[in-house]
Amino acid sequence: MLYQFYEFQRALLNPLTAWAQAASKSFANPASPFAYVPGATRLSAGYELLYRLGKDYEKPEFDIHQIVKDGHNIPIIEQTIIEKPFCRLLRFKRFADDSDAVAQLKDEPIVLVCAPLSGHHSTLLRDTVRTLLQDHKVYITDWVDARMVPLEDGAFHLDDYVAYIQEFIRHIGAKNLHVLSVCQPTVPVLAAISLMASRGEDTPRTMTMMGGPIDARRSPTSVNSLAMQRSYQWFENNVIHTVPPNYPGVGRHVYPGFLQHAGFVAMNPERHAASHWDFYQSLLRGDEDDAEAHRRFYDEYNAVLDMAAEYYLDTIRIVFQEFRLAEGTWEIDGELVRPQDIKKTALFTIEGELDDISGCGQTRAAHDLCTGIPEKEKHHFTAEKCGHYGIFSGRRWRTIIYPQLRDFILEHNRETKRAREPIEA
């Protein structure tokens, strides 16, 4: 009944938040007489804060329509390449009308960004995608809110996630592909590529893993501790709920987005309270730049999705309780996941020194598992003074981490091309 109660509360608050939004604008708009009453600025700021605390946050758009490359504006078109019940494979297609620019764009490496399915939408990686588009052809996994997936489309397990990744890799073409996984998907991506290697299939040129729980036993965080302290049955009985009738996925068992959001906030409540207070102060000062930065961040942070219950519970058990990937005991449809079978894919792991979600060493553990990759093809980087979100978004990502990732991909792209070029007499 918790989901139904949440929906009832949301419906109850909608008129209040709509009124708060209107009141805020009434006290701020110079054309309104209310804007000239004493304390109008304070009233407008207070009402906007109330509105933002109570409003619904829908899935944001990527909103990437162009980039500037070498002084030229390059238009971007977002395309859906494959559409599955629980995920879409998107491509950000770049266009140019200059022949030299077209040739350069055509020759650049292809990157598949595997976005996390852990509460937030894939648009959380907007900065990641926009930065990558400077030097790469970019695809991304865009996960669907489980409450929007009809029950007749079936269940979605962690094994299905692995199968999706394999399908996307095959469709794009593994021989010319570089895979980048951020946080949660590092585990299923490594499993997907391992199984492809074991079967003798082509595997991507490189795989880059950023801030993920390859071995959650190393430097455990509060997220890891919760999963280890509670039983599988506790999660099943306390966080799994049924989608109510006002959504297409009515009857589907999910881990609701609003519960996940509550968990995100509970990790750092003081920081979020201070952020909202700073937002209020920015409105009082008339500092629109700071206020808009706050809006952009929380428009993304507060937009969450439901996860299919079976997928979430599989992740709890396999990744955070039984550590099957790290232990070498994970089987998918009777096939053992063997990272040691990967031999032709270079590995790059990236961690944040201050990561409070995936602790230091958890991602680097991939090096110990991928024993078939030559040591010279393994690289690791720990970003100093960098938290979880900072490794894929923000200034440190753009100025410190991305240049290393770009060079890693480019070097292995060149090496593969040189290996395939015919030797001239």
C-alpha positions, 0 to 999 in steps of 0.5 A, a space after each residue: 500500500 505504500 506506493 498507493 499512499 505515495 500517489 495519494 500524497 502526490 495528488 494531494 500536494 499538486 494543487 499546493 505546488 501549483 499555487 506556490 509556483 504561481 505565487 512565486 511568479 506573482 511576487 517576482 514579475 515586474 508586471 505584477 502589482 504584488 512585486 512591489 509589496 514590502 518583502 516581495 523578494 523574500 516571499 517569491 523566494 520562499 514560494 519557489 523553494 516550496 514549489 521545488 520541494 513539492 513538485 514532480 520531477 519528470 525524466 529530463 531531456 538530454 538536450 544536446 543539439 550541437 557541439 562546437 568542434 574546431 571552431 565549427 558548430 556541429 549539429 547533433 540528432 538523437 536517434 533511437 537505434 534499438 528499442 527493447 521493453 526496458 531499454 533504448 539504444 540511443 545514438 547521438 548522430 553528428 552532422 557536418 557540411 564540410 567534406 574535411 569535417 565529415 571525413 574527420 568525424 567518420 574516422 573517429 572512435 565509436 563509444 558505447 556508454 553503458 548508463 547505470 540502472 540504479 535510480 536515476 535516468 541516463 540523462 545523469 550522464 549528459 555531461 559525459 556524453 557531451 564531452 565524449 562527442 567532441 572526439 567520438 561517435 557516441 551511443 548510450 543505453 537509455 533505461 526505461 522506468 519499470 512502472 511504464 513497462 506493461 506486465 505482459 512484457 515479462 520480467 527483467 533480471 540482471 541476466 537480461 541486462 547482460 543480454 541487452 548489453 551483448 545485443 547492443 555490442 553486436 549491433 554496433 560491431 565489437 571490432 570497432 567499439 570502445 565500451 564505457 560503463 559508469 558505476 553499476 553497469 561495470 558488473 554486467 558489462 564485464 560479464 557480457 564481454 567475458 561471456 562473448 570472449 568465452 564463446 570466441 566472439 569478437 570483443 570490444 577494443 577497450 572497456 573502461 570501468 568507472 566507479 563500479 562495484 566489481 568487488 564490493 568487499 573492498 573499502 565498503 561504503 554505507 551502500 555496501 554495508 546496508 546490503 551486507 547487514 540486511 538479508 535478501 528477504 529483508 529487501 524483498 519484504 521492505 523495499 519491493 512494492 506494486 505499481 498502482 493502476 495509474 501507470 502502464 506497468 500496473 501490477 509489476 513489482 518494483 523498487 520504487 524511485 521515490 524510495 531510492 530518492 529517499 535513500 540518496 538524500 538520507 546519505 547526505 541530509 545536511 548537504 542537501 539541506 544546506 544546498 536548498 538554503 543556499 538556493 533560497 539565499 541566492 534568490 534573495 540576493 538576485 544571484 540568478 546564475 547560482 539559482 539556475 545551477 541549483 535548479 539544473 542539478 536538482 531537476 536531474 537529481 530528483 528525477 528517478 525511475 522504478 527498477 524491476 524488482 527481480 533485477 534489483 534483488 538479483 543485484 543485491 544478492 549476486 553483486 553485494 551479498 554473494 560477490 559472485 563475479 569476484 568469487 568466480 561463481 556467477 553462472 548465466 544460463 549455465 555458462 560460467 562468467 570468466 573474465 580471465 577469458 578476455 584477451 583482446 580487449 584493453 582495460 582502463 579502470 577509473 576511481 574517485 578518491 572520495 567516492 562514497 558509493 563505490 569505494 577505492 579498490 572496488 573497480 580496480 579489482 577488475 585487473 585481478 579478474 582479467 588475467 588474460 589481458 596483458 599487463 601493458 594493456 591494463 591501466 588505472 587512474 584514481 582521481 584525487 579529491 573526486 567523489 562519485 559523480 565527479 568522475 563522470 560529470 563536472 570540471 574534474 571529469 572534463 579537464 583531468 579524467 576525460 583527456 586520459 580516457 580520450 588518449 587511451 581510446 585513441 591509442 588503442 583505436 590506432 593500434 588496431 587500425 595499424 594491425 589491419 592495414 596491409 603491409 606495403 612492399 
